[in-house]
């Protein structure tokens, strides 16, 4: 029999410890977000459908993105035991400079569409966290304003080679003059992928007011207030507007891009030159032979060629072939700090997060980006401690087994 007694008031009062209520609604909702998926749910509630789905969507049937995310879910970790992990070192060196964490912010186009603070929020948060920020050619904040927002941090620039080569050359020179230390020469966008959500949503740049957008605005007045009371939403580096992002890419990008263009940019750029959008081992080897500083294994977040290779799956073989000759980074599908740790274990020097960053931005502006970085940082640290590794250098392929759902058929 359980012995029962009359509750003692002093013991009951000990249990009644209420937290001070958080009156700041933005802080309250961000504090309640424990994962990137939580930030995504907040972002979806607070952002008009067309803008949210521009971020969320990928090309065609969105198979590439789904496979990339599934690849990270299909990771099995193998922890060590009896190692001192009372403190862990998450710092690394990438592309000639330091980063406090093994991830940085990926280049994203038209970022102020998602939330009006845009790249200023991203660059400021990255600088505060000691990680790199990458500005896109299709960004909505100028090179110089990003540098002003992150004057002491590492700024990188992502370059498209356009039909009007003088535009690309001028952007390269401006980024160098502003002190950006790394340039991402992007090679996976000769034409735009078929981003069907944008067409189905009637999404255009700049956004147009229609009956649908007006109805969608009713539960999200704050977004429209920001949109209508802040500077005009436009590309900071391009003058073209009108139509979908795909229409703009097709009008601006040049499908004749070649290795000769890489040579020209190499002559213009004084910093580290990284090729972004590599999707085969053969191309990685060719670039290593050409002496570039690094590559980013990427299928553009699934937004270009659908059914493209999964970058995380490519990673081990690429690192085996070229890892001693150049630095290998990876993106696409990262939604958890454990994904980052798995990538480093398989040989990635660095990772880049795009949608995770934009979910944070949409959820709460600069504070939302700070929260995104905090969530990923906590997950990286916790995963390292549970694996019982005290530094990124201690991570090895022995810590990770990628469980392959899709096995190539060999004829």
Steps between C-alpha positions, in 0.01 A plus 500: 500500500619850418525715808314828457515824693341840503701731266716746687444860384873575495565209266216604269629857483845369404343354187326824410787680329370692204723643235478871437281542190675612181306803380699542178297290254788456256736377770231272641434323171871471419583361846232236444671387178728207583576378147532639148167332426347710781639816335359380169152464655518855637625630165213335316245666727656845467588515130270528197466175313681605180802632689516200733472253214769682305730403788350158561473384142742322271495398134254276318374226740749614768662155511856635538415692817302213652786257436758739646304537823433128518872429460570684826217317676654173385819551700610259769750636754763291680602669826827450681502446877680621812641818351505840668252727320435745780588763240501470121664717235271577206746732327651434160700663223346521156606673180788674668327631811333403827143409578369446853271225370512249214218671312431834338211675330447399137423748221126554457329713238242772558534464876308814600194341342491255790540765770590863457824488702637258241875471452571762767355264760692204360834680479463653846407168660785320323749762615379475860533121491843506337391314185514603132212662312455453125331764285327388180522674163120501531511657844286795600771683695808650340852368544595816683203490739574138592859597576371783720269259683784252561814718497722272707366160392557284195291589197491277192347574158315257273543586131289408200656541158251698296448566132621853563841401627584854604237473777670190645843661471384819673344303786821303544703821525251661741504198731880499504510873573252454788728243664306182423756222535345209305311480171262216409513453123163333437481243221160327532277771351542522122121538495238506774349185641124455471379641831137404465375635832587854389299464181204341674499776761524772236815615678680787331776748573412747628192344666175611340180572688224267380180376659692197623781700659252739661310209657830343610599829662203514737652274770853640445470881517846538655672358190314735268562795731874430481482448124313821429689729743859402419717571191389346173566130472745444215826332415796694632732387218261463206260742339270234349158451657170349393400135484609211715853444625526231234410752230767737629762226516427394143528858378823572691700176512709367213482131408832538317693538830829310480835441666624807314267709720653341808843610376382860454349522847809344644707784356262760645455350848779545757354279775404134532319361195245224566286326237143444618265246346738207443304174460742237372831353613648556153430874513640522853824339377522736201457803725764368739738468204422861407601612849180663631495552875184305572174358374146487635316175433154634433193443286381855570265391774314283249396813309671425169523145360251271669628146571851644528760321716467534876802710612533314831520169314771639270706630788708194609623412150576860408698547820695181431588620152574870553487573873877538525504751212211732580239568767160339456182659633145368470146636505138398425266336748664604828233545768677389817839541665537122480497534119793738529694266729439206264629706207818597684553138604489394135761757405323830434705797610185710526123506444255767388140551610247680281139413575572462873629859498194625312261320736665687787482828311130458423428392857655805662735716295848541646394336827366205303834456322678519835265230629566282195874519562446428870288192425752356255787580736334320791433200277860493371642517853260240639566260212877537543474435873282193448747372242768581759721709275650818641579671169398489137842355416412187701204421276571223248300285257499232770247711691241489219328244279277645225215252453429491129140462387583546131762262361612560139428220255818396321452341160 
